[in-house]
Amino acid sequence: MDKKRKIRVLAAKPGLDGHDRGIKVIASALMDAGMEVVYTGLRQSPEQIVETSIQEDVDVIALSILSGAHDFLFPRIMELLKEKEIDNMLVLGGGIIPDEDIPALKDAGIAEIFGPGTNTGEIIDFIKNNVER
Amino acid sequence: MPVQKGEDRLLAAFEEWSENVEQKLRKRPERKDEFVNTSGIPVNRLYSPIDQTGADYLAEIGLPGEYPFTRGVQPTMYRGRYWTMRQYAGFATAKDTNRRYRFLLEQGQTGLSVAFDLPTQIGYDSDHSLAQGEVGKVGVTIDSLKDMEILFDQIPLDKVSTSMTINSPAAVLLAMYMAVAEKQGVSSRDLKGTVQNDILKEYSARGTYIFPPKPSMRIITDIFSFCSREIPQWNTISISGYHIREAGSTAVQEVAFTLADGIAYVEAAINAGLDVDKFAPRLSFFFNAHLDFFEEIAKFRAARRLWAIIMRDRFKAKDPRSLMIRFHTQTAGCTLTARQPMNNIVRVAFQALSAVLGGTQSLHTNSMDEAFALPGEEAVQIALRTQQLIAYESGVTDTVDPLAGSYYIEELTKEIFYRSQKYIEKIDELGGAASAIEQGFIQREIQDSAYRYQREIEKEERVVVGVNRFQIEEEAPKGLLRVDPSVRISQIEGLKKLRSERDNGRVKDLLGELRKTAEGTDNLMPVILDAVRAYATLGEICDALRDVFGEYQPVSTIGG
C-alpha cells in the first residue's frame, strides 16, 4: 500500500437517531488533521455501513449513536465485518453510551468508545496510533 | 434643554471614567482582550443610559401583553399564573410511561410532554427491521391506538394539557389522542395541547423526517385547517429552535432559523387559502435555554419583538394573538456533562432562570443524568423541584419582565433582534427556509458554529467546569435507567394480537381511502382519524402515505 495514502475514515450514523452534531464535528476535525472522511448521513443499517466501508476502501469506521441502540447495532456491525472477513478495520464508537456497556462492546471488537466531552485530539491520536495500514 | 445637559454631563463623565480605566488596565489587564458572546456579539465593559440614546420605548419595548410584546405576551405574566411545568418524558412501553406520568403529576407537574421512540417518530411499527435496537429507547413506543389508550389510562384529558414531540407522523398521533379522548367522553373542543409538527427543522437539525418537503407542508396545513374547526384550543405546531441550537447554532441563528421556518409555514397556509388570523393564534414556538444567562434572556425578548413585526407587517395579521410568540423552553441538553454530573443541577437552574426571566409559557428542566441515559425518577424530581424553587421561592415571578430597563439587556435584545433580522433577509434571498435547507445553507451555518464552539472548548478559550478545567477522578454513575430489549418482543406480540382481532377488511378499505385522499387535495385528517379508530397501525398509515408521497432524500453537507 502506498505509504503516503491518507487515512480514510467512514463517519457513520447507524440506527434511527438524528443527532449528527457530534459526528459532523469529528468529521471536520479529522479532515483538518489530514484524513479523508466519508460521511454516511443518517439512518444507516449495519449492512449499508459495512457495504460503504468496503466500497470506499476505508481504514477506520467511526460510529456515532445517541439513541441507546448501540447495544444491538455495534455488535451487529462487527459481526457483518467478520462475515466479510475484514479483520483489519479499526472501528470506534461514540455517543450516549453508559460506562457499564463498554466492556461488552469492546469484546465484540469495537476498539474504543468515546463519550460526551471527549477532545477531538484524543480521537485523532487514537486513530493515528492504532490504524493498520 | 436640561435633558441635553444631563446627557452631555453623562458623556463627559463616561469619557473620563473610560480614560481612568484604560490607565489602570496597563497595570492590571482584564481577563481577556475581547469579550464576545456565543452569537459573536461583542460584550462591552459597561452599559449605561448612553446606549439607550434615541430608543423609542413604546415602539421597541412597550408594555407586557401589548405590541411588540418584548416584555411578554400577557399583561400580568407570572403574577397571574406560573408557566406550565412540563417535563418531557417517555420510555419503554405505554404502561411504563403511564406510570411515570402519574408520578410526575403527583409531584406537582402541570402538563404532560410525550417523548416517542424513534420508530414511532419515523413511522415504523415495532416489528419493522429498522426498529431493531430502538424500540422504547428514547421514548415510549406507540404502534396503534391500543398503546395510546394505555398511555393515558386514568389521566383525564380534559384536565391536563399534553405536548407531543411528533413531527412527520403528527397527524396520526393527534388523531390517536382525539380517539382516546372520545373513549374518555371528552369533547375535542376541550382538548388542550400541542403537536410539534415542525418538519423544516427535522430537515435542518433533528433528522426524523419521512416525506419530502412539499407533501410534508401539505400535511401541516391540513392540520392547521382541521384543528381550527375541530379542536380549537390545540397548538397546531411548535416551531422549534431548540434542536437547531442543540445541533450547534448560536443564539442569533436559533432565533433567525426558527422564525424563518415560521415564515415558511405561514406562507404555506396562506397559499393553501387559510386566513392568517384563523390559524396564526394557534402557532406556538419552542426555544433552548443555553449557558449565557443574559444572552438567553435577551434572545427570548428579541424573538417576541421580531415575530410580532413579521406577523403585522409582512402577513398583515390583525388579531393580537396572531402576533404573539407563545413558547415552550427546554434547558440545553448539549451543555450537560458526563463529568461531575451533579454540576448539571446547577447549570440547569441557571438556564431555567433565564427562561423564566425571558417570559416562557412552559418549561422543561433537564435531569442531571441525561449525558448517560434517560433520566431516573430521582433526577427528574430534582429537575422539577428546580422549577418549583424558581416559581415559589426566588421571588423573580412577582413582577413582570424584571430585567427590562437593564442597559445591558436592552442593548443585547436590540442587537439579537437586528442580527436575526439580517439572517432572515439572507434566507429570503435564498428563496425562504425550505429552499435554504435544500441548498444546505442552514445545515452548513449550524455545523460551522458547532465546530467553532468545539474548537473553543479544546483550545480552552471556553471553560467547561469539570471537563476541561477543575477535573477530578470519579467513578461511573450507577443505577441508570435501562430499557429492557424485551419491549420490542412484547410489542411485536401485541401487533400480532391486534391484527388477529381487528376488522382487517375495514382497515384495508380505510388505507385505500387514505391513499386516494393523499393523491387528491382533500384534508387528510378525517380519514386518518377513521383509520386510527379502526386500529390501523402507525406504520400502516405512514406506509400508505409513503406510497403516494415518497421519502425525503437529504443533501450532504460534509466533505467534498
Interface residues (C-beta under 8 A of the other chain):
Chain A: A11 G15 L16 D17 G18 H19 D20 R21 K24 V25 A27 S28 A29 M31 V37 V38 Y39 G41 L42 R43 S45 S67 G68 A69 H70 D71 F72 L73 R76 I96 P98 D99 E100 G115 P116 G117 N119 T120 G121
Chain B: L118 P119 Q121 I122 S129 L130 A131 Q132 G133 E134 K137 V138 E202 A205 R206 G207 T208 E246 A247 G248 C334 L336 T337 A338 R339 A371 F372 A373 L374 Q447 A450 Y451 Q454 E458 V464 V467 N468 A476 P477 L480 R482 V483 P485 P554 S556 I558 G559
